Amino acid sequence: MIEKALLQRRLPSGGWSFFSSVQASVEATCLAGLALGPDSDGNAVSTVGFLKKSQLSDGGWPAFQGDSEGAWTTALALCALTALNEISDASNKALRWLLGSRGKEGHWLWRWKFKIADRNVQFDPDKYGWPWVTGSASWVIPTAFSVLAIKQFTVCNRRDASEKRIRLGVDMLLDRACIGGGWNSGNSVVYGVPLSAHVEATAIALLALQDEERRPAIRMSLAWLKQKSTDIESVESLAWSILSLFVYQEPVDQLKTRLAALIEDGRGIRNNATLATAILALKCGEMIHPFEVLR
């Protein structure tokens, strides 16, 4: 089984590294924990235990176990805790961290800079999201995961602060959509040149927007991803495409067949985050989608 290949790579700490490092990656651990699910050989207990031990005192998670600064992985960790039915103080602290985190455009001085002094990029700095690491600008993937995490965790009890932050993140994503549909890692136009969309950024942004009104940017981006998915050769990009298209009720069976042929028994996929994402994609329709937003 493909899951067995992933399970065998779990570190003694309960986490997973990207490759063969002894230092666990929060991203790889969250994706692996989600891929194996709550019923696989004590996986939920092990994954949740790792996440609780590696959470920082301010509520955030670092990119790698042992690092001292919170990062975008806080959103992914909250998604994992929610999907694994672990609703505890760890999740509440993560929510507070996410509500307090913002790209540097969130500071008035940087908003002035982007509006007046720096005209090389075209976006609305009043619409800001989340950074990869504290102190940097907003980027698409961290913003998408943060919006997704807050939506999922607060679905039954959404207060004004959460709703306001979600709206701001959604507005940021829509503002930065590429002209022809889709998203790249950051801005859509730089030095007057429209930038090309990236598959993973587009798929993850669409996951965050799945319950939003189908505005033109969303419809164009979904069409772009559907067209692009027909000839994707990257395992990770294809997996994220399947995960995203599935929640939009698009047919993914042929894509899953192609993905299964690419990864075979999983042993040839050395990146654990990639292998975990592929397993999640292959399980679409067979398990609760970990990135689905309930309406």
Helices and strands as residue ranges (DSSP letters): H 2-7, H 26-36, H 43-54, H 73-83, H 89-100, G 104-106, H 108-112, I 113-117, H 140-153, H 160-175, E 189-190, E 193-194, H 199-208, H 216-229, H 235-247, H 253-263, H 272-282
